[in-house]
Amino acid sequence: MVKIVGISGSLRPDSYSAQALEIAATRVRALGAEVKTLDLRDMSLPFATGETNIQTTQT
């Protein structure tokens, strides 16, 4: 089985690209593919400006 991940990165409420992604996902599901869509509006992600250093811990 084919597995596909579609990512919608637009923050606009009525995003045309998010709508297009859902149409494409529906069509490939009908062909038998397993599809997972991720909408970045639903995730709590920090905005990256490049102005802040991210501290990481080393093991």
C-alpha positions in Angstrom: 0.0 0.0 0.0 1.2 3.5 -0.9 1.4 5.9 2.1 1.3 9.6 1.6 1.7 12.5 4.0 0.3 15.9 2.8 1.3 19.0 4.7 -0.8 22.2 4.7 1.4 25.1 5.8 -0.9 28.0 5.0 -2.1 30.0 8.0 -5.0 31.6 6.1 -8.4 30.4 7.4 -9.8 29.6 4.0 -6.6 28.5 2.4 -6.9 27.4 -1.2 -3.8 25.2 -0.8 -5.4 23.4 2.2 -8.6 22.9 0.1 -6.5 21.5 -2.8 -4.7 19.2 -0.4 -8.0 17.7 0.8 -9.3 17.2 -2.7 -6.0 15.5 -3.7 -6.1 13.3 -0.5 -9.7 12.3 -1.2 -8.8 11.3 -4.8 -5.7 9.2 -3.9 -7.6 7.5 -1.0 -10.2 6.4 -3.6 -7.3 4.8 -5.5 -6.3 2.8 -2.4 -3.5 5.0 -0.9 -3.2 5.6 2.9 -3.2 9.4 3.4 -2.3 11.4 6.5 -2.8 15.2 6.3 -1.1 17.6 8.6 -2.4 21.1 9.1 0.2 23.3 10.7 -2.6 25.6 12.0 -3.5 22.8 14.3 0.0 22.5 15.8 1.7 24.7 18.4 4.8 25.5 16.5 7.1 28.4 17.4 7.5 31.1 14.7 11.1 31.0 13.4 12.5 34.5 12.8 16.2 33.5 12.9 16.7 36.1 15.7 16.8 33.6 18.6 19.4 30.9 19.4 17.9 27.6 20.3 19.7 25.9 23.2 20.1 22.1 22.9 21.4 19.7 25.4 24.2 17.4 24.4 24.4 13.8 25.4 
